[in-house]
Amino acid sequence: MEHIVIIGNGISGVTAARHIRKNSDKEITIVSAETDYFFSRTALMYVYMGHMKFEHTQPYESWFWKKNRINLKKGFVSKVHSNTNEIEFNDGEKLSYSKLIIATGSKPNKFGWPGQDLNGVMGMYHKQDLENLEKYAPNNSVCKRAVIVGGGLIGIELAEMLHSRDIPVTFLVREKSFWSGVLPKEESAMINKEITDVHIDLRLGVNLKEIKADKNGNVKSIIIAETNEEIECTVVGLTAGVSPNVDFLKNSDLEIGRGVKVNRFLETNIENIYAIGDCAEQHEAIGQRRPIEAVWYTGRMMGETVAQTICGNKIEYKPGHWFNSAKFIDIEYQTYGWVWAEPKENEARFYWEHESGKKCIHINYDKNTGEFIGINAFGIRMRHDFFDKVLTEKNSVNYVLEHLADANFDPEFYKLHESEIVAKFNQENNTNIQLKKKSWARIFSA
Amino acid sequence: MKAIKQSGLILFLIGLTLFTGTIFTGSFSLTSVEFDSFIKEKNYKNELIKEELQNAVVTTEPLNIFEFSSRVRKAYKVSNDHYEALIKKYDSEKNWTKKGEQYQYKIYGKPHSLSFELAKKAGLGFAAESPVLMWLLTFGLGIIGALLFIIPDVILLGKPGIKNNGIFLNAATNRGWIGWFAFVFLVGFYILLYFYPDFIVNWVYLVDPISQKLNGGNASQWFLYGFLYCTVMTVMAVRMYIKYRHNKYQILRTTSVLFFQIVFAFLIPEILVRFEKPWYDFKNAFPLDYDFFFKWNLDELLSSGGFGLFILVWGVVLTVVVVPVMVYFFGKRWYCSWVCGCGGLAETLGDPYRQLSSKTLLSWKAERIIIHSVLIFVLVMTGFALYTFFSGADQVLGIRTQTIQDIYGFLIGSIFAGVIGTGFYPIFGNRVWCRFGCPLAAYLGFIQRFKSRFRITTNGGQCISCGNCSTYCEQGIDVRAYAQKGENIVRSSCVGCGICSAVCPRGVLKLENGPEKGRINPTDVLLGNDVDLMELVNDK
């Protein structure tokens, strides 16, 4: 019987295992050095904040694995011997495979800052990072101040985490505005305000120069490159992005770029070895996507896809329309299609912001044809099905505005802003779009 | 703000301590005049109980409630033992006439109820003599303290939004010592209320003035419970209003349960009593209202003229027509978390404990067995009750209807719904009764599962499996198990509290009433992936 070995028990690897099991009787083993069981990495923050216990982040009870005949093996893989179809653990033990799926995810970036390996310096990615944070920042008497370096999603989450325990936070962001490489300036400004509103010390446009140690090798302070300002702190969070966790493959025969190079079938250069999730790097970017996508959803999709290929139904990885979501302290964010930080040449924008400064939508459309390209929604929930269909059918921005009531996904009784939004669009564009009443018939024709 | 919060806590604890301490205060005795009028009311046919009771309670000794109760129960026992012995004696002598005569001399009812009735007339001391002052020192301090503890959260919790910080780091909300203390207190309270009402007679004195204003008479322990229930719900509703002030669904729902509890379950029934009508809670549907078809209730309704008949018809229509039709359109939430009193307490007092419900598959299995057993139990019992009512026979197939009713009342009505159902909030989460025991919930659940427009829609592929929804589901539904598969949640046990949707950080869940078609949507591959793959896998 074929033995499928999956390195990594994150969303990609586990999704692959589940779908292989659905479609076959192959023997399946998932290897992980991090935890015994699959957990939701994106939920680690809630454990520190006390919203959940670690066990709540595990989507499956422990009997699930046995029932589905998925072997779980704890161990750190140090080598892949593709000539003998074996993986080797750091204790020398070997495990042979018929097919190997590499799903080892990411690791936090470190850019060679002086002091980056001191006690109290950490990322926020692995379960071990959480344990570390609990050790160095259990409360604000042990941790007088924390400094976070890097203004992305993990950075703001870490800031929110520390803030939940009343630990003063200084947040160093290299860009002139939070996440401005991804968000248009209006949304970015809204999040800047959300951060400073909760008294997080947000420093924009600055870089870390070095981290200083006390005599015991613990973090004492950091120095800002631009100003040479020294900020005393006991914890430093490094959240300047992630990169594929593929160091253990450096001496293998696998073709490695930044990640494990794969073709559209998620196959590596070696037969019977596949790579999925954050650690996979497409030879050619797919559509407007990046060659490496470190996103929960894409990891899951690759898992769904590679399982088909492994079970004999060879299929390309062909992700549908882009979507993503996040939560910035109290502001939820969803995006469907593409809304770039800067409009491209053929693109026009429509922006509406609620007077509270906590809600907005930003629509991107083709200024010549009127075709809808994408939407950012902050503080308003939108229906995924609706926008997926709009993108597939290449509907116009006018269509989207007419049907905003169908698109809304806020809880019942929430105050809706659709007529205000449509009125603003009409005024700016000299149009006469009429908002249609919500229709179940249309919503369910999807 | 923190100082206000802390002083609130101190005031609350003082109020709670005084309230608890009140039990032990006062002395109890009757004058012979009072005693005679009591005996007259009771119309006992036997002299022994009169003599025994008189010796027990007409005294100048300062008896506390426990001594008083013990004397009354002893008198009760002596008298009943005497006549039991006679019954046995005549039985062995086969003197049936004499034997039959003895039954009229026996005292029926619970000894603690007799003791409560007497104590209610016998009290001397702070609670009985200055109920208003003592009310202020117990209820008053408790309410003010609790509000001072809760209201600063407007500032302390930070800006509106989901603020579950520290819930699992707190001894009160993570089964720590405070949780266990609350558990012991609540369980103790229910045991006293149901089985030892005489011990808490001083508490009942405190609400006499309110009872007189409302229904014209003195309070019973049930009036005390009703008043306390409304008070606790109101105070804890303030907490809900603050905690979920960004969420209009929660605000409206809380207002609705509070309204139905105070107006329908408390004020209207008490006012009905004032006008000499039967006590009736118009929203309490059978089979949650399990004694609706008991003979005594039907007799009372039928003897109350047109109004009694109206209640009888309404009670039947409520269960047979209103409840299922509303569940079809809105799901069982319209009842369980917008109207019901049990749900109301769970959603206010119980909200801090919602995360403690077990989400394992094992508890889901246990839940289905237990709740459906209770439903069968209540239906069989009602069958017995109706047979007894129509035929006049007091037993069916050799089983006495009264016995079954007593067992249900004790095991389900008192122990399950009260002691376990509410007492276990701090340990097993806030919907223990609704999830495992309520026969009405089981009935509504069938309709919700098989014939309803309600569902919790999962928003395409947006789920990140974080687990907030499952953690905060009071009914122990593993919401994430559906959401992460892109599947709508259609579960009989869902009470539609809407918290899963509120705590979701990615906007994945929405409670909706929509067409039945497409309500249940099993998926393997989620929205956002290759369209061909979705068709291939999902449509097979």
Interface residues (C-beta under 8 A of the other chain):
Chain A: I11 H19 K22 S40 T42 A43 Y46 V47 M49 G50 H51 M52 K53 H56 T57 Q58 P59 E61 W63 S164 R165 D197 V198 W296 Y297 R300 M301 E304 T305 Q308 N313 I315 E316 Y317 K318 P319 G320 H321 F323 S325 A326 K327 I329 D330 E332 Q334 R381 M382 R383 H384 D385 D388 T392 F409 D410 P411 E412 F413 Y414 K415 W440 A441 I443 F444
Chain B: G158 K159 P160 G161 I162 N164 N165 G166 I167 F168 L169 N170 H246 N247 K248 Y249 L252 Q355 T360 L361 T457 N459 G460 G461 Q462 I464 S465 C466 G467 N468 S470 T471 R480 A481 Q484 G498 S501 A502 V503 P505 R506 G507 K510 L511 E512 G514 P515 K517 G518 D524 V525 L526 L527 G528 N529 D530 V531 D532 L533 L536 V537
